Amino acid sequence: MDQRLINIGFGNSVVSGRVIAVVNPKSSPMKKLKDEARDQKKIIDVTEGRRTRSIIITDSNHVILSSVQPETLTQRFSSASYVDPTTTEEG
Protein backbone atom coordinates (compact mmCIF):
# COMPACT_ATOMS: atom_id res chain seq x y z
CA MET A 1 0.00 0.00 0.00
CA ASP A 2 1.19 3.48 -0.84
CA GLN A 3 2.03 5.31 2.41
CA ARG A 4 2.75 8.78 1.01
CA LEU A 5 1.03 11.74 2.64
CA ILE A 6 -0.78 14.08 0.27
CA ASN A 7 -1.56 17.67 1.27
CA ILE A 8 -5.32 18.23 1.06
CA GLY A 9 -5.26 21.83 2.28
CA PHE A 10 -4.39 23.95 5.31
CA GLY A 11 -1.62 21.63 6.48
CA ASN A 12 -3.85 18.55 6.47
CA SER A 13 -2.76 15.35 4.78
CA VAL A 14 -4.19 11.98 3.85
CA VAL A 15 -2.41 8.67 3.20
CA SER A 16 -2.60 8.27 -0.57
CA GLY A 17 -3.09 4.49 -0.42
CA ARG A 18 -6.32 4.89 1.57
CA VAL A 19 -8.06 7.15 -0.96
CA ILE A 20 -10.63 5.59 -3.29
CA ALA A 21 -11.88 8.70 -5.08
CA VAL A 22 -11.65 12.48 -5.33
CA VAL A 23 -14.94 13.91 -6.58
CA ASN A 24 -16.69 17.18 -7.25
CA PRO A 25 -19.24 17.98 -4.50
CA LYS A 26 -21.80 19.69 -6.74
CA SER A 27 -23.73 16.67 -7.97
CA SER A 28 -26.84 15.48 -6.18
CA PRO A 29 -25.40 12.01 -5.35
CA MET A 30 -22.33 13.61 -3.76
CA LYS A 31 -24.51 15.90 -1.64
CA LYS A 32 -26.43 12.81 -0.48
CA LEU A 33 -23.16 10.99 0.25
CA LYS A 34 -21.98 13.95 2.34
CA ASP A 35 -25.24 14.03 4.32
CA GLU A 36 -25.13 10.28 4.96
CA ALA A 37 -21.51 10.48 6.12
CA ARG A 38 -22.45 13.31 8.49
CA ASP A 39 -25.30 11.20 9.93
CA GLN A 40 -22.92 8.25 10.42
CA LYS A 41 -20.22 10.48 11.96
CA LYS A 42 -17.83 9.53 9.15
CA ILE A 43 -17.20 13.04 7.84
CA ILE A 44 -13.97 14.99 8.22
CA ASP A 45 -14.16 18.67 7.34
CA VAL A 46 -10.76 20.28 6.62
CA THR A 47 -12.13 23.31 4.77
CA GLU A 48 -11.58 25.72 7.70
CA GLY A 49 -14.90 27.39 6.91
CA ARG A 50 -14.25 27.82 3.22
CA ARG A 51 -16.34 26.44 0.39
CA THR A 52 -16.09 22.68 -0.20
CA ARG A 53 -14.49 22.18 -3.61
CA SER A 54 -13.76 18.46 -3.43
CA ILE A 55 -14.83 15.35 -1.58
CA ILE A 56 -12.28 12.64 -0.82
CA ILE A 57 -13.64 9.14 -0.21
CA THR A 58 -11.44 6.69 1.72
CA ASP A 59 -11.41 2.91 1.96
CA SER A 60 -12.79 3.17 5.51
CA ASN A 61 -15.91 4.96 4.16
CA HIS A 62 -14.81 8.27 5.65
CA VAL A 63 -15.70 11.33 3.62
CA ILE A 64 -13.22 14.22 3.73
CA LEU A 65 -14.31 17.69 2.67
CA SER A 66 -11.53 19.84 1.21
CA SER A 67 -11.42 23.37 -0.16
CA VAL A 68 -8.81 22.36 -2.76
CA GLN A 69 -10.03 21.79 -6.34
CA PRO A 70 -10.38 18.11 -7.37
CA GLU A 71 -8.02 18.69 -10.33
CA THR A 72 -5.30 19.99 -7.98
CA LEU A 73 -5.69 17.01 -5.64
CA THR A 74 -5.60 14.60 -8.57
CA GLN A 75 -2.32 16.15 -9.72
CA ARG A 76 -0.89 15.78 -6.22
CA PHE A 77 -1.86 12.11 -6.12
CA SER A 78 -0.45 11.53 -9.62
CA SER A 79 2.89 13.13 -8.82
CA ALA A 80 3.12 11.23 -5.53
CA SER A 81 2.67 7.88 -7.24
CA TYR A 82 5.11 8.68 -10.06
CA VAL A 83 8.31 6.64 -9.97
CA ASP A 84 11.18 7.86 -12.13
CA PRO A 85 12.20 4.84 -14.27
CA THR A 86 15.75 6.21 -14.70
CA THR A 87 16.52 5.86 -11.01
CA THR A 88 17.34 2.52 -9.44
CA GLU A 89 17.77 1.44 -5.87
CA GLU A 90 21.21 0.26 -4.93
CA GLY A 91 21.26 -2.25 -2.19
Residue frames relative to the residue before (quaternion, step in Angstrom):
aa qw qx qy qz dx dy dz
M 1.0000 0.0000 0.0000 0.0000 0.00 0.00 0.00
D 0.4798 -0.6648 0.5012 0.2768 3.53 -1.06 0.84
Q 0.1626 -0.8276 0.5351 0.0485 3.59 -0.65 1.13
R 0.3870 0.7292 -0.4906 0.2790 3.62 1.17 0.33
L 0.3560 -0.7086 0.5679 0.2205 3.54 -1.14 0.73
I 0.1588 -0.7794 0.6033 0.0586 3.54 -0.92 0.98
N 0.4224 -0.6981 0.5228 0.2469 3.56 -0.87 1.01
I 0.0984 -0.8087 0.5794 0.0263 3.57 -0.76 1.09
G 0.7483 -0.3932 0.1903 0.4993 3.56 1.27 0.40
F 0.8683 0.0742 -0.0873 0.4825 3.53 -1.14 0.83
G 0.7172 -0.4701 0.2491 0.4501 3.57 0.97 0.88
N 0.5478 0.5943 -0.4000 0.4320 3.58 1.26 0.21
S 0.1071 -0.8018 0.5875 0.0237 3.54 -1.06 0.79
V 0.1693 -0.7469 0.6326 0.1156 3.51 -1.33 0.39
V 0.4921 -0.6299 0.5050 0.3257 3.58 -1.14 0.65
S 0.4594 -0.7385 0.4194 0.2599 3.57 -0.52 1.19
G 0.6540 0.5374 -0.3185 0.4266 3.61 1.02 -0.66
R 0.6596 0.5116 -0.3062 0.4577 3.59 1.23 -0.29
V 0.5960 0.5938 -0.3526 0.4098 3.58 1.27 -0.28
I 0.2608 -0.7632 0.5767 0.1305 3.55 -0.93 1.00
A 0.8153 -0.0775 0.1042 0.5643 3.58 0.90 -0.93
V 0.1673 -0.7068 0.6744 0.1328 3.50 -1.36 0.50
V 0.0192 0.8399 -0.5357 0.0847 3.56 -0.48 1.23
N 0.5447 -0.5879 0.4952 0.3353 3.50 -1.36 0.37
P 0.3998 -0.7704 0.4466 0.2169 3.63 -0.75 0.97
K 0.5253 0.7001 -0.3832 0.2951 3.61 1.23 -0.18
S 0.6239 0.5642 -0.3633 0.4007 3.60 1.05 -0.55
S 0.6430 -0.5549 0.3840 0.3621 3.53 -1.21 0.59
P 0.6614 0.4953 -0.3339 0.4535 3.66 0.87 -0.76
M 0.6552 0.5032 -0.3211 0.4631 3.61 1.04 -0.69
K 0.6087 0.5268 -0.3493 0.4795 3.59 1.11 -0.62
K 0.6435 0.5072 -0.3121 0.4809 3.58 1.03 -0.79
L 0.6291 0.5338 -0.3251 0.4623 3.59 0.99 -0.83
K 0.6528 0.5142 -0.3042 0.4657 3.58 0.96 -0.89
D 0.6634 0.5022 -0.3016 0.4655 3.60 0.93 -0.86
E 0.6535 0.5069 -0.3091 0.4696 3.59 0.98 -0.84
A 0.6438 0.5155 -0.3183 0.4675 3.58 0.98 -0.83
R 0.6289 0.5280 -0.3288 0.4664 3.58 1.02 -0.78
D 0.6574 0.5129 -0.3032 0.4613 3.59 0.97 -0.88
Q 0.7268 0.4200 -0.2234 0.4954 3.58 1.07 -0.79
K 0.4059 -0.7311 0.4446 0.3209 3.58 1.35 0.05
K 0.4789 0.6455 -0.4381 0.4026 3.55 1.04 0.93
I 0.5287 0.6250 -0.4094 0.4028 3.58 1.18 0.49
I 0.1023 -0.7620 0.6381 0.0413 3.54 -1.09 0.84
D 0.1317 -0.8119 0.5680 0.0295 3.55 -0.52 1.22
V 0.0017 0.8111 -0.5834 0.0417 3.60 -0.50 1.21
T 0.3766 0.7615 -0.4544 0.2681 3.57 1.21 0.51
E 0.2530 -0.7904 0.5084 0.2298 3.60 1.25 -0.41
G 0.7498 -0.4283 0.2025 0.4619 3.55 0.94 0.97
R 0.5667 0.5873 -0.3962 0.4207 3.57 1.23 0.00
R 0.6861 -0.4758 0.3521 0.4230 3.55 -1.30 0.16
T 0.4359 -0.6719 0.5338 0.2713 3.58 -1.04 0.80
R 0.1017 -0.8181 0.5657 0.0208 3.57 -0.64 1.15
S 0.8007 0.0614 -0.0625 0.5927 3.58 1.21 -0.31
I 0.2425 -0.7254 0.6275 0.1460 3.50 -1.30 0.55
I 0.1660 -0.7700 0.6124 0.0679 3.54 -0.87 1.04
I 0.1569 -0.7849 0.5963 0.0615 3.57 -0.78 1.06
T 0.2005 -0.8042 0.5525 0.0884 3.58 -0.78 1.04
D 0.6536 -0.5334 0.3763 0.3831 3.55 -1.29 0.27
S 0.6498 0.4837 -0.3169 0.4932 3.60 1.27 -0.20
N 0.5103 -0.6712 0.3748 0.3855 3.58 1.37 0.26
H 0.4032 0.6589 -0.5186 0.3666 3.57 1.11 0.58
V 0.2242 -0.7503 0.6115 0.1138 3.52 -1.16 0.74
I 0.1240 -0.8024 0.5831 0.0264 3.56 -0.63 1.18
L 0.2295 -0.7625 0.5941 0.1140 3.54 -0.85 1.06
S 0.0262 -0.8046 0.5923 -0.0326 3.57 -0.79 1.05
S 0.3887 -0.7134 0.5311 0.2407 3.55 -1.17 0.58
V 0.5165 0.6038 -0.4218 0.4368 3.59 1.29 0.25
Q 0.5598 -0.6230 0.4378 0.3269 3.58 -1.02 0.87
P 0.5776 -0.6014 0.4194 0.3589 3.63 -1.04 0.70
E 0.6284 0.5443 -0.3406 0.4391 3.60 1.02 -0.78
T 0.6447 0.5165 -0.3148 0.4673 3.59 1.01 -0.83
L 0.6642 0.4948 -0.3077 0.4684 3.59 0.92 -0.88
T 0.6299 0.5362 -0.3303 0.4545 3.57 1.00 -0.82
Q 0.6381 0.5108 -0.3220 0.4778 3.59 1.00 -0.78
R 0.6481 0.5151 -0.3238 0.4581 3.59 0.96 -0.80
F 0.6561 0.4883 -0.3131 0.4828 3.58 0.99 -0.78
S 0.6476 0.5282 -0.3197 0.4465 3.59 0.96 -0.83
S 0.6984 0.4567 -0.2814 0.4738 3.58 0.88 -0.89
A 0.6288 0.5342 -0.3412 0.4503 3.60 1.11 -0.55
S 0.7244 0.4231 -0.2523 0.4823 3.58 1.06 -0.66
Y 0.4994 0.6628 -0.4225 0.3645 3.58 1.30 -0.12
V 0.0908 -0.7669 0.6339 0.0427 3.56 -0.94 0.92
D 0.3901 -0.7272 0.5172 0.2269 3.57 -0.70 1.08
P 0.3521 -0.7733 0.4854 0.2060 3.63 -0.47 1.15
T 0.6253 0.5522 -0.3587 0.4188 3.63 1.15 -0.31
T 0.6581 0.4673 -0.3255 0.4926 3.58 1.23 -0.22
T 0.1035 -0.7773 0.6181 0.0553 3.54 -1.10 0.71
E 0.4421 -0.6597 0.5336 0.2908 3.52 -1.21 0.54
E 0.2082 -0.7541 0.6098 0.1270 3.52 -1.00 0.88
G 0.0176 -0.8436 0.5356 -0.0332 3.53 -0.66 0.95
